[in-house]
Amino acid sequence: MVFEPARLGPLTLRNRLIKSATFEGRTPEALVTDDLIAFHRSMAAGGVGMTTVAYCAVSPEGRTDRRQIWMRPEAVPGLKRLAEAVHAEGAAISAQIGHAGPVANPASNGLPSLGPGWRINPLGPGMTRRVSALDIDRIVRAHATAALLAEEAGFDAVEIHMGHGYLLSAFLSPQLNRRRDPFGGTLDNRARFAREVAAAVYSAVGGRLAVTAKFNMTDGVRAGLVPTESLAVARLLEADGTLDALQLTAGSSLQNPMYLFRGGAPVKEFAATFAAPLRWGIRLAGSRFLREYPYRDLYLLDKALEFRAALKLPLILLGGVSGWDDMETARRNGFDFVALGRALLMEPDLPNRIQADRSVRSQCIRCNRCMPTIYTRTRCVITT
């Protein structure tokens, strides 16, 4: 049953519902604030088994912009207060750790963005710099350090970001990764970076913290990662024994973000967050980038079923979970947990209300106008 305790690695969660990582926009100084604590406390009080803090970069240049937390000793006291607040409401807490890679905004961070190869960066001046072998070693170690800092702060789990065109995802992409070294070319080589990170994190905290990964089933772009290759990588990660679960996702933040979100494409709202002339460009050409995909409940289920059939590793289903029937459909099809994002932005207490009345369904209309609010303070614009 969805609302019964469930094991996730070394953890026992009070239920099978996870608040997925959605950048909160509530850390203007790259440190925990009372506003961020209130946000996650509301999710915990609302009934999820675990809430996920997004996004905790493993290094300064690994942030999508300068307002995001990056894992360092100065961040630990605030993270500890956050963990204590969530625990007081009976939920567990996870830190999404990762490196944004080519998704990072170099103009905001004041640092170059990194990727598998040199590439024009649409988010700031200059090029995305090719990651060196020394960079790879440093970033692998930084993931392990970030996990240890999360443990020091009292977190219960870490989620490694391997999706959405972030650095590890970019290395998996045959379109973005044209390297001719041990980290490029064959699928085994393109998967090497992600596997080394997972191994380092698990070696650091595995068995004490749950270690999961947010993992692209497909990039949703031409010549990008496709399900057959993604499934092969998932099998490698499963064989390595370095993850307690995979959260299955899709799409690319830089190349095709709406492939994950489905529903409305808020072009005008995104444009309004930028100054001219970028604002005018987004209004004129934004629909080419923010392509609109129709929404339906459980819209990633069909692809996810291929992974469920091929893997024994616990899987977390994301995408269009709106009510009890969706949760039970996921359970009947062998998914161990379900993750909710936009539905909880609108109604943090949705899990409690569904548990009390199975006919309750999310009122989220998937307009996606919450997406541009990440630049100010992430929220549902309908209820605020």
Secondary structure as UniProt FT lines:
FT   TURN            2..3
FT   STRAND          6..8
FT   TURN            9..10
FT   STRAND          11..13
FT   STRAND          17..19
FT   TURN            28..29
FT   HELIX           34..45
FT   TURN            46..47
FT   STRAND          50..57
FT   HELIX           60..62
FT   TURN            66..67
FT   STRAND          69..70
FT   HELIX           73..75
FT   HELIX           76..88
FT   TURN            89..90
FT   STRAND          92..98
FT   HELIX           101..103
FT   HELIX           106..109
FT   STRAND          114..115
FT   STRAND          119..120
FT   TURN            122..123
FT   STRAND          127..130
FT   HELIX           133..152
FT   TURN            153..154
FT   STRAND          157..162
FT   HELIX           167..172
FT   TURN            174..176
FT   TURN            182..183
FT   HELIX           187..190
FT   HELIX           192..205
FT   TURN            207..208
FT   STRAND          209..218
FT   TURN            222..223
FT   HELIX           227..240
FT   STRAND          245..250
FT   TURN            253..255
FT   HELIX           258..261
FT   HELIX           267..272
FT   TURN            276..277
FT   HELIX           278..289
FT   TURN            297..300
FT   HELIX           301..310
FT   STRAND          315..318
FT   HELIX           324..332
FT   TURN            333..334
FT   STRAND          337..340
FT   HELIX           342..346
FT   TURN            348..349
FT   HELIX           350..356
FT   TURN            358..359
FT   TURN            369..370
FT   HELIX           371..375
FT   TURN            381..383
//
